[in-house]
Amino acid sequence: MSHESPLPNDVPEQPTGEIASDDCSSDAHIATLCQQLKQSAARHRGVADWPWTSLSMCARKGVCRWFLPTDQGGLGYNAVEQTLGYLRLAQADLVTTFVITQWVGAIKRIAGSENRFASDRWLPSLLAGNQFATVGISHLTTSGRHLDQPPMRVEMHSSSVVLSGVVPWVTGAAYADLIVVGAVTGDGEQVLVAVPTNLAGVSAGQGAELIALSASCTDKVRFNQVNVDRRYVLAGPIDNVLSSGSGGTAGGLQTSTLALGLAYAALEYLQEESMRRQDLVQPTSQLTKEANELKFQLLAAVAGETQCDAGQLRGSANSLVMRATQAAMMAAKGAGFVEGHPVGRWCRQALFFLVWSCPQPVAQAHLCELARIAQ
């Protein structure tokens, strides 16, 4: 790559009980950004706390550009650098980082499409942080596949497409200028459409109050016969449209990365406490060693160095983040159970990974673990 990356791409050779350092703190910009995000994280509580200030900071630091090649206005970070970046951001502020994954998801879908009209129209302003985009595609993979009738339907016409239905989960729906929406044709094929939210018939919820991450303002978006210029169709109609282009799929290793980042936040707290309390030293060391081993596997997987089972990595990340945050709660004792303490926030946020794009085999394995059923 032509740039000098602040996010090193080396993988620790020997996972240990010390929190693995990527030396990101040596880069003043990344270190300052993460510190600012960490300081603001506690303010992101309810749907009235949309983290636009934190998102704007990330945009100014070029975070959205990490994920595109230089010829598309990006910084050309490779997959390992992107993963290390997400790990650092998630450790500092999971809410903001989660929103960024949806923003970047839309950017990558637009950039990865063969549709240059949509790319030229939207990419410059999205990369600069002047406009916000998000995705509404989970119903194509997990949240809507069990329904007899697809949640989102599309009629294809020569110069336009007409969208009808409900997208059940859209992050930042009320704040988006553009939503990349998945829909199904009458023949069962799928399309991706970049939908400007100012079109007639688009109605976004202000955000559902969730157990955690309510400030992500995730909610339903309704489409009532929304007529969209066909030039905004990014892909399809085809089978399994999410596998087309270079936008990737929902969830996957990215979700495991954010879970691991949150686990590191809890482990950092445990390590600080263990300096004063001998009883925490061994459990903290063991959990941290496990986190570093998982990080080693994750980075090797995204680098394409090993054949990995993404589901197994996700299951390991889910299990670790639950145990690490709960260990932090036990270390914090009653103080951690008081509203406003970061440990309580981390424990609630860990539950999110049980439902966010969680494949059924991973969910089943976790249920068996809870029930102590051998597999």
N, C-alpha and C positions, 0 to 999 in steps of 0.2 A: 504494500500500500504506500501511497505517496505521502500520507500524513504521519505525524509522530503521535501515536495514540497514547492517551493518558491511562488506558486500560490495558495492562500487559496481558499477553496471551499464553503465559507459561502456566503449567499445571503442577501443583506441588507433588514431588515424587514420593514423599513419605508422609501420609496422613498421620497426625499426632493429636494429642490432647490440647494443643494450643490452637486458638482460632487462626486459620490460615489467612495470611495477609497477601493481598495482591499489590501492595505498595501503591494503591490508588491515592493514598493520602499524600504521596509525594507530588501529585499534581494539584496545584493550589485551586484550580477551577472546580475539579470534581470534589475535592475535600470540602471546599466552601459550600458548594451546592448541597452536598449530603448533610452538612451541619445545619444549614438553613432549613432543609426539609425536616430534619429531626426535631428542630425547635418548633416548627409549625404543626407537626403531626397531631398533637393533642387537641388542636382546635377543630379538627375535621370530625365532628360527631354526628350531626343530623343532616337532613336534606337541605337545611338552610345554610350549610357550611361548604358549599361547592368550592373545591380547592383551586380556584382560578389563579390566585397569587402564586402558589407553588407550581402549577402547571406552566404559568408564564415564565417563571424562573428557569424551569427546565428547557422550555423552548428557546429562551435567550442563550442558554448554554449549549444549544445545538443538539439536545438529546434526540429529538425526532429525526435528525440527520444521521444518527448512528447507523440506521437500518437500511439506508439506500446507498447504491454505488455513486461514485463521484459524478458520473455522466448524467445522473438524474437529480443532481443537487445535494446528494448526501455526502457523508464523510468516509464511506466505504469500509466501515468496521466489519471484521469477519465475525463468524458466529460465536467464537469464544469470547471475543471482546464485547459483543452485544450481551452475552450471558453474564459476564462479569459486571457489566454496567447495571443490568437489571438486579443482580444480587445486591450491589451496593445501594441502589435506590430503594429496593424493598426493605432492606434492613433499616433504612432511615425513615421511610414513610410508605407504608403499604397502600394506603388509599390513593395517594397521588400516583404511585407506580402502577397500580391496577388500571386507573383511568388512562395512563399513558399507553398501556398495552392495547387498549381499545382504539385509541387515537392512532397509534402506529399500525394497528391491524388494518384500519381503513386506508392509511397512506400506502401500505404495502399492497393492498388489493388494487388500488388505483394505479400504482406504479407498475405492478406486475401484469396489468391487463394490456392487451393489444390495442385498446381504445385510447388513441393519442388525444382525442378531443377532450375527454374527461381529465386526462393527465395534465394537459396544458392549462386547462381551466382551473384546476384545484390544487395541484401539487405545490406551486410556489407559495401560495398563501398558507397552506397547511404546514409546510416545513418551517416557515418563518414564525409560526405561532399566531398569525393574524386571524385565523379561523380554526374552528375545532370540528373534527369529524369523528364518528364512532361507527361501530358495526352492530348489525342486528342479524346474526347468522346462527346462533346457538340452536334455534329450532330445527335447523337442517341436520343436526348431529345428535343432540341429546334431549333437549327440553320439549320437542314437539313430535318426535318420531313415533310415539305411541298413539297418536290421534288418528282417527279414521279420515278426517279431512285436514289437509295441511293448514297451519295457522295463517300462512301467507300465500296468496294465489296471484297469478299474473296472467293477463291476456296480452298476447303479442300481436301488434299491428305493424303496418309497414313503416310508419314514421314515429310510433310511440308505443309505450307499454302502459297498461293500466293495472295498478296494484290495489288489492283489497285484502283486509284481514288485520291481524294483530301480531306484532313482534313482541314476545313476552318479556324479553330481557334486553334492554338497551341502556348502556352506561352513559350518563351525561345527556340523556335524551333531550331534556328541555334546553340544553345549552349548545346543542350541536347545530352547525350550519349545514352539515351533510351527514347522511346515514347510508352506509353500504348495507343494503338489504338483500337477504336471500328470499326467493319465492319459487313456487312450483307451478308449472303449466298444467293445463288440463290433461296432457299426455303423461304427466308424472316427471317430466324433465325439470331441471332447476336452472335458475338464472341468478346472477348478481347484478344489482342495479344501484348506482350512486344517486341517491334521492336528496335533492335540496329540500330542507325542512320548511322553506317558505312557500312550498306549493300548496294549493288548495286541497284539503282533505287529509293533511297530515296533522295528527293530534298527539302530542307527547305528554306523558305524565311528569309531574314535578319531581318524582323520586319516591320510592317505597321506603318506609322505615324498616330497616333490617336489623338483625341482631348485631351486625358489624358492617362497616363500610357504607353506612347510610349516606355519607357525604359524597359517594360516587354518583348519587342521584340516578340510580338504576331503576328503570320503570318500563311499563308497557308503552308502545307506540302504535296507534291505530291508523290504518290507511283506508280511507273511504273513497274508493274509485279515484285514486290518485293517478293523474295522467302525467307521464314522464317522457321527455324527449328520448327517442330510442338511442340517441348518441350517448346517453348515460348508462347504457347496458355495458357492464364490464366483462361479463362472461356468460356463455350459454345462449340458448337453452341446450343443456347437456345433462347426462347423468353425473351425479357426484361433483357438482360444480366447485366445491371447496378444494378439490384436488387440482384444479386448473390454475394456470399462472404460477406466480412465485409468492403468493400471499400466505402460503402455509395453511394449516388447519387450526381449528379452535382448540384451545387448551394445549395439550402435549407437554413438551419439555419446558416451555415457557412457564406453565403453571407450576411445575415442579421447582423451577428456579425461584419464583416468588415465594413459595412455601419455604424453601431453604433460606432465603433472605430473611424472612420473618423469624425462623428458628435462630439465625445468627443474632438477631436483635435480643432475643431472650437469653442466648448464651453469653452475650456480652455483659448483660446484667448479672448473670450468675457468676461470671468470672470476677467481676468487681466485688460481689458479695463474698466470694470464696477467699478473697485476700484477707478478710476479717473473720471468717468462720471456717474452721477446719473441717466441720462436718459436710461442707459443700464441695470440698476439693475433689474427692474421688468421683461423685456423680457428675460434676461439671466437666471433669476431664474426659469421662467416658462418653458423655453426650457430644462433646466437642469433637472428639476423635471420630465418632460416627458421622457427624456433620461434614467433617473434612473428607472422609472417605466417600460420602455421597457426592460432595462437590467434585472430587477427582473423577468419579464415574460420569457425572453430568457433563463436565467439560470435555472428557474424552468422547462422549456420545455426540455432542454438538459439533465437535471437530471432525467427526466421521472416522475416528481412529479405532473404534470398536463397534461390534454389533451389539446393540443394547435393546432391552425390552423397555419401551417407554412406559408401559403400564406398571412394570416392576419398580422403575424409578419413581413414578408418581406415588405408588403405594408406600415406598420407603420415605419419601418426602412428607406425605400426609402423616404417617406414623411419627416421624421425628418432630414435626412442628407441633403436634398435639402434646407430645411428651416434654419437649423443651419449654414450651410456654407454661405448662402446668407445673413443671419443676421450678420455674421462676416464680410462680404464684406461691408455692410452698416456701420458697426462700423469702419472699416478701412478707409472708404471713398476713395478718389482718390488714396491714397497710395496702397490700396489693388488691384487697377486696373493696377498697374505697374508690368511688367514682373519681376518675381523673388520674389515677396511677397508671403508668404505661403498661405494667404487667397485666392488669385487668383488660386493657384494650387489646393486648396481644393474644390473650386467651380467647377472647371473643372472635378476633380476626382469624385465628387458627381454624375455627369451625367452618369458615368460608370454603376452605379447601375440600371439605366433605361434600360440597354441592356444586362448586364451580367446575363445569366441564369434567365431572368425575366419571370415568368409564365404569360400566356396571361391574366388570371383573374386579376393579380396584375397590369399589364400594362393597362388594360381596366379601372380598378378602379382609377388609377392615371389620365388617360385621362378625366374621368368624374369629378374628383376633379378639374382639370385645367379648365374644361368647366363649372364648378359649376352646374353639373347635379346631382340631388339628386338620391341616390341609395337605 
